[in-house]
């Protein structure tokens, strides 16, 4: 409906395909939208050369799709960009790829592309794929990641609260526009040194939540009581005026569980004994400990299963001195 309205007002919409737009058969719904005349895909390749799309404003646009697992990287290596780089005038390059030089620490395991692999001599580089807001420089132009149109997970709701996009003119004046659909109330409760009753009391005293998205993160070790003693149903009933309530208790533990981990000296002693039994020329003590430590790692907040698996496999290969 919105695309139809834009067409009625003679506003052109240009797209590239992202890594989530393809089916297993390599098809994409974007083809249907393009055939209906609602959008134009600017990824145009002829004889291994990337081509330019000319807008009625004389703005020149080109771009490259994104693929699952960062597989689009090979296209940046093999395609000929010389034609689009030589074009004069105001130019926009659209891409759906993380850039290694601009990735925040929490996204370090996301497959990325080196900045210098992007075609040069463009004024504006419109980035996508990674959900964070970033403005940087490359060659003569500006590189921008606008963030997601709406936060995709618990961590993004905490960090960004809202979605966003950018308005950019031909003078490269950048405006970040926030998409505020609902207010977000983020609540953090540190449970260290508190009883389960005290934590529940804090939860029951959350204020100013009406019609808001409420995120509740609780972390720490309870001094008494168990996590299951906290009546989350009662808490949710108390917050029934909220638009939605999301909670994260992944790092909340009871003292009993933590004591087992700390008595943990015993577990570590068992590990030491077992390690000594399997030490050999191929597997020394340091190697085995590193491997155990690696396999004990947890997923990071917001990390997808496929990225977590990829990170662990990559680190295992490094320890095993296998070619990555």
QUIPEFEN-V803229 format. One record per backbone hydrogen bond with DSSP energy under -1.0 kcal/mol. CO is the residue of the C=O (numbers start at 1). NH is the residue of the N-H. E is the energy in kcal/mol with one decimal. If there is no record, write none. Layout:
co:CO nh:NH e:E
co:CO nh:NH e:E
//
This chain:
co:1 nh:5 e:-2.0
co:2 nh:6 e:-2.2
co:3 nh:7 e:-2.1
co:4 nh:8 e:-2.3
co:5 nh:9 e:-1.4
co:6 nh:11 e:-2.9
co:7 nh:10 e:-1.8
co:13 nh:40 e:-1.9
co:15 nh:42 e:-2.4
co:17 nh:66 e:-2.3
co:18 nh:21 e:-1.6
co:23 nh:26 e:-2.0
co:27 nh:23 e:-2.9
co:28 nh:31 e:-1.6
co:29 nh:33 e:-1.7
co:30 nh:34 e:-2.2
co:31 nh:35 e:-2.4
co:32 nh:36 e:-1.5
co:33 nh:38 e:-2.2
co:34 nh:37 e:-1.7
co:40 nh:15 e:-2.4
co:42 nh:44 e:-1.4
co:44 nh:51 e:-2.9
co:46 nh:49 e:-2.0
co:48 nh:80 e:-2.8
co:49 nh:46 e:-2.5
co:53 nh:61 e:-3.0
co:55 nh:58 e:-2.3
co:59 nh:55 e:-2.9
co:60 nh:92 e:-2.8
co:61 nh:53 e:-3.0
co:62 nh:94 e:-2.5
co:67 nh:70 e:-1.4
co:68 nh:71 e:-1.1
co:70 nh:73 e:-1.8
co:71 nh:74 e:-1.0
co:72 nh:75 e:-1.4
co:72 nh:76 e:-1.1
co:73 nh:77 e:-1.1
co:74 nh:78 e:-1.7
co:75 nh:79 e:-2.2
co:80 nh:50 e:-1.9
co:81 nh:85 e:-2.3
co:82 nh:86 e:-1.7
co:90 nh:60 e:-2.7
co:91 nh:123 e:-1.6
co:91 nh:124 e:-1.9
co:92 nh:62 e:-2.3
co:93 nh:126 e:-2.4
co:94 nh:64 e:-2.1
co:98 nh:113 e:-2.7
co:99 nh:102 e:-1.3
co:104 nh:107 e:-1.9
co:105 nh:108 e:-1.8
co:107 nh:110 e:-1.8
co:113 nh:100 e:-2.3
co:114 nh:117 e:-2.1
co:115 nh:118 e:-1.9
co:123 nh:142 e:-2.2
co:124 nh:93 e:-2.8
co:125 nh:144 e:-2.6
co:126 nh:95 e:-2.5
co:128 nh:130 e:-1.1
co:130 nh:132 e:-1.5
co:134 nh:145 e:-2.6
co:136 nh:143 e:-2.7
co:138 nh:141 e:-2.7
co:141 nh:138 e:-2.2
co:142 nh:125 e:-3.3
co:143 nh:136 e:-3.0
co:144 nh:127 e:-2.9
co:145 nh:134 e:-2.4
co:148 nh:164 e:-1.9
co:153 nh:157 e:-2.1
co:154 nh:158 e:-2.1
co:155 nh:159 e:-2.7
co:156 nh:160 e:-3.0
co:160 nh:162 e:-2.8
co:163 nh:179 e:-2.8
co:165 nh:177 e:-3.3
co:167 nh:175 e:-2.1
co:169 nh:172 e:-2.0
co:173 nh:169 e:-1.1
co:175 nh:167 e:-2.5
co:177 nh:165 e:-2.0
co:179 nh:163 e:-1.2
co:179 nh:181 e:-1.1
co:183 nh:213 e:-2.7
co:185 nh:215 e:-2.5
co:187 nh:217 e:-3.0
co:189 nh:219 e:-2.0
co:191 nh:194 e:-2.3
co:194 nh:223 e:-2.4
co:195 nh:199 e:-2.1
co:196 nh:200 e:-2.3
co:197 nh:201 e:-2.3
co:198 nh:202 e:-2.1
co:199 nh:203 e:-2.2
co:200 nh:204 e:-2.3
co:203 nh:206 e:-1.3
co:209 nh:212 e:-2.1
co:212 nh:243 e:-1.7
co:212 nh:244 e:-1.3
co:213 nh:185 e:-2.9
co:214 nh:246 e:-3.3
co:215 nh:187 e:-3.6
co:216 nh:248 e:-2.9
co:217 nh:189 e:-2.6
co:219 nh:191 e:-3.8
co:220 nh:253 e:-2.6
co:221 nh:193 e:-1.2
co:224 nh:196 e:-1.5
co:226 nh:229 e:-1.4
co:227 nh:230 e:-1.6
co:230 nh:232 e:-1.7
co:231 nh:235 e:-1.8
co:232 nh:236 e:-2.8
co:233 nh:237 e:-2.5
co:234 nh:238 e:-2.0
co:235 nh:239 e:-1.2
co:237 nh:240 e:-1.3
co:239 nh:242 e:-2.4
co:241 nh:211 e:-3.0
co:244 nh:214 e:-3.0
co:246 nh:216 e:-2.8
co:248 nh:218 e:-2.2
co:249 nh:252 e:-1.8
co:251 nh:220 e:-2.6
co:253 nh:222 e:-3.0
co:254 nh:258 e:-2.0
co:255 nh:259 e:-3.1
co:256 nh:260 e:-1.7
co:257 nh:261 e:-1.6
co:258 nh:262 e:-2.4
co:259 nh:263 e:-3.7
co:262 nh:265 e:-2.1
co:263 nh:266 e:-4.6
co:264 nh:268 e:-3.0
co:265 nh:269 e:-2.3
co:266 nh:270 e:-2.2
co:267 nh:271 e:-2.5
co:268 nh:272 e:-2.9
co:269 nh:273 e:-2.4
co:270 nh:274 e:-2.5
co:271 nh:275 e:-3.0
co:272 nh:276 e:-2.3
co:273 nh:277 e:-1.1
co:274 nh:278 e:-1.0
co:283 nh:280 e:-2.1
co:284 nh:288 e:-2.2
co:285 nh:289 e:-2.4
co:286 nh:290 e:-2.4
co:287 nh:291 e:-2.2
co:288 nh:292 e:-2.4
co:289 nh:293 e:-2.7
co:290 nh:294 e:-2.2
co:291 nh:295 e:-2.3
co:294 nh:297 e:-1.5
co:300 nh:303 e:-2.1
co:304 nh:308 e:-2.7
co:305 nh:309 e:-2.9
co:306 nh:310 e:-2.0
co:307 nh:311 e:-2.4
co:308 nh:312 e:-2.4
co:309 nh:313 e:-2.7
co:310 nh:314 e:-2.4
co:311 nh:315 e:-2.2
co:312 nh:316 e:-2.5
co:313 nh:317 e:-2.5
co:314 nh:318 e:-1.6
co:315 nh:319 e:-2.2
co:316 nh:320 e:-2.5
co:317 nh:322 e:-2.8
//
